[in-house]
Amino acid sequence: MKRLLAPLALLFALPVHADWQLDPGRSNVQATLTQLGGASPQTHHHQVNNLQGSISPEGTLRLPLKLSQTDLLSRLGELPPWATLLTNTTLVTLVAQMSPSKLDGLDIGDSFVEPLTFRVQAEGLNREETVPLRFTREGLNEVRVTHAEPMVMDGQALMANPTVRTVMSLLGYQQIGNEVPVTLDARLVNQ
């Protein structure tokens, strides 16, 4: 009996190297914008849902973002057919490197903090930002990803991007506050 259990125990001790992917139904980002220029500043909350991305076996995390993932479209109302085509076009892809073996070796209930440097892949953009993320193993095939510390984006840098500025103008934002607090709550699952 011990001879049968030893190989089985060894199998469970080896790294899994699973394909980690974001669970779109449970992965989102929320941002709080302060609209300036009126009689008084107004706070608005926005959300990007259905985050989709994966970590390759080599450790490349790719996170494409589309306008259709945001709650902004519901605020715009009915769009003309040509604009509808643009909503499913990837506007930007965030790319970072991390070791999938760190996720594979994480025990249920344990967590670690990893500062990931995200590169923005989009036409006309060349930017990097390091974000400390907390990875917590919540199940055999599930890791929750959240910010390890509060994250704030630069509102002026957002408005400097022509695509973002156009979308914000359509929504009635001519000027926003310098700080845009962001909250990430995502689940990585392996297949």
Number of C-alpha atoms within 10 A of each C-alpha: 5 7 7 8 10 10 11 11 10 9 11 9 10 10 14 14 17 17 16 24 22 24 19 15 12 14 19 21 17 16 17 18 21 18 17 15 12 9 6 8 13 13 12 10 13 14 17 19 20 20 23 20 20 19 23 18 15 12 16 15 22 20 21 17 21 19 18 19 17 19 14 17 16 10 9 12 8 10 12 8 8 8 10 14 11 13 16 13 13 14 16 16 17 19 19 18 16 18 16 21 15 13 24 20 15 18 13 14 10 12 17 13 15 17 14 16 16 19 18 19 18 13 9 10 11 9 11 14 14 12 16 17 17 17 23 22 22 17 12 12 16 20 27 19 20 19 19 16 12 12 15 14 15 13 17 15 11 16 20 10 12 11 14 14 18 14 16 17 13 13 13 11 17 15 18 21 17 16 15 19 17 18 17 18 14 24 24 26 18 19 8
